[in-house]
Amino acid sequence: MAGCDEIRKSSYTCQCCSDEAVPAKVLALLPGGMAAVDLNGAIEEVSIELIESAPGDIVMVHARVAIARVSGDV
């Protein structure tokens, strides 16, 4: 993913547990508020119910939940 090094330098941390979120590229929207994402080369399903997102967006994921949309361009 283009720009991931820059994204990783930013501070996206969970307010509850202080873990860091990781960037993932949205590949497809799925039923039930879920999305298929590319997470470091692995395809994972994550919840996108907290944010608006579309295929191609870069989102920050923590505990299989997208918590922020970083970019719409890759």
VEXDO-860790 format. One record per atom (N, C-alpha, C): x, y, z. Coordinates in steps of 0.001 Angstrom, whole numbers. Last residue first. Example, Ala and Ser with C-alpha at 12.3 -4.5 7.8 and 13.67 -1.06 7.14 Angstrom:
2
px py pz
12850 -2250 7080
13670 -1060 7140
12900 30 7870
13190 -5690 7800
12300 -4500 7800
13200 -3300 7800
END
This chain:
74
px py pz
-5055 5426 -3145
-3906 4562 -2854
-2884 4746 -3945
-7464 7522 -1614
-6580 7222 -2716
-5431 6337 -2272
-8771 8197 641
-9568 7537 -374
-8744 7127 -1564
-7564 7785 3985
-7424 8279 2625
-8368 7532 1707
-8392 7079 6563
-7211 7929 6387
-7188 8565 5013
-10972 6634 8758
-10621 6573 7346
-9491 7563 7122
-11030 4711 11764
-10823 5985 11079
-10534 5708 9616
-11576 2190 12693
-11875 3310 13600
-11673 4670 12947
-12724 -956 11999
-12150 239 11371
-12570 1442 12199
-11975 -3698 13961
-12927 -2616 13761
-12186 -1446 13117
-10197 -5636 14830
-11103 -5967 13723
-12231 -4947 13530
-8613 -4140 16617
-9481 -5209 17118
-10579 -5555 16113
-8411 -1504 14411
-8030 -1943 15760
-9057 -2976 16207
-7358 95 11489
-8097 -1012 12085
-7512 -1351 13450
-7869 2770 9344
-7098 2312 10494
-7945 1290 11236
-8062 2541 5783
-8681 2715 7096
-7726 2222 8169
-8171 3758 2595
-7257 3261 3619
-7906 3575 4961
-10373 2821 -91
-10016 3654 1068
-8971 2951 1929
-11054 855 -1875
-9926 1718 -2206
-9487 2607 -1063
-14541 905 -1267
-13371 186 -1783
-12293 1157 -2246
-15356 3153 1445
-15607 2597 119
-14376 1815 -317
-16997 4298 4456
-15854 3806 3713
-16297 3236 2382
-17657 5848 7486
-18077 5706 6097
-16849 5310 5299
-17538 4046 10654
-17059 5035 9686
-17750 4833 8343
-18524 2023 12237
-18228 3306 12885
-17845 4408 11911
-18776 -283 10705
-19983 383 11171
-19727 1757 11784
-17013 -2010 9656
-16859 -602 9246
-18069 215 9704
-15232 -4816 10833
-16426 -3989 10926
-16101 -2574 10458
-13453 -6981 8572
-13502 -6064 9708
-14823 -5303 9682
-11796 -9786 7378
-13084 -9111 7486
-13070 -8253 8737
-8750 -9890 5433
-9483 -10027 6694
-10843 -9360 6562
-6054 -11082 3704
-7424 -10611 3537
-8191 -10930 4816
-2746 -9938 4121
-3763 -10932 4476
-5144 -10322 4281
-1126 -7760 3622
-1068 -8890 2705
-2059 -9998 3005
-1823 -5973 5690
-449 -6472 5573
-357 -7731 4718
-4870 -6457 4959
-4177 -6083 6187
-2798 -6723 6162
-7327 -5576 2970
-5972 -6113 2854
-5198 -5572 4046
-10727 -6410 3833
-9598 -5485 3756
-8299 -6260 3564
-14154 -6422 3481
-12949 -7219 3268
-11811 -6221 3084
-16441 -5261 5973
-15661 -5040 4751
-14529 -6045 4693
-19788 -4881 7351
-18443 -5450 7315
-17756 -5086 5997
-22478 -4419 7660
-21534 -3416 8135
-20095 -3900 8175
-23929 -6513 6453
-23842 -6444 7912
-22821 -5458 8446
-22066 -7471 3477
-23298 -7265 4257
-23002 -7139 5749
-19103 -5602 2497
-19832 -6844 2723
-21112 -6550 3492
-17027 -3979 162
-18007 -3847 1228
-18815 -5133 1292
-13561 -4609 -488
-14972 -4752 -837
-15840 -4535 393
-11082 -3571 345
-11195 -4256 -944
-12636 -4339 -1417
-9397 -1094 2014
-10715 -1690 1829
-10792 -2269 420
-6282 -1593 3489
-6973 -1113 2292
-8294 -1849 2157
-5165 -498 6696
-5640 -1569 5829
-6372 -942 4645
-2957 279 9419
-3629 645 8175
-4016 -590 7370
-3743 -307 12891
-2896 -553 11733
-3658 -196 10454
-3602 1231 16151
-4339 720 15009
-3377 554 13842
-2115 354 19274
-2105 1118 18037
-2940 430 16974
-3616 411 22548
-3000 -302 21431
-3059 571 20187
-4987 1641 24621
-3747 2272 24158
-3001 1476 23090
-7501 935 25418
-6403 48 25801
-5029 550 25357
-9265 3157 24835
-9502 2245 25955
-8248 1493 26396
-8476 4547 22601
-8688 5310 23828
-8809 4401 25049
-5984 3346 20470
-7272 3078 21094
-7362 3861 22398
-4308 5544 18217
-4308 4617 19346
-5710 4505 19922
-2531 6671 15826
-3903 6189 15940
-3899 5145 17039
-276 8776 15013
-652 8123 16265
-2149 7843 16288
1860 8070 12178
853 8858 12868
362 8081 14090
3464 6197 11042
4126 7179 11894
3114 8025 12656
1796 4787 9382
2238 4127 10614
2912 5105 11572
1596 6569 7236
435 6352 8087
859 5742 9414
4124 6332 6079
3727 7617 6654
2553 7438 7602
3987 3684 5269
5045 4085 6191
4688 5401 6865
1841 3740 3449
1669 3084 4748
2749 3469 5742
2056 4786 884
1886 5701 1991
1760 5064 3362
589 2143 -861
1344 3384 -912
1042 4224 319
839 -1186 0
0 0 0
874 1237 0
END
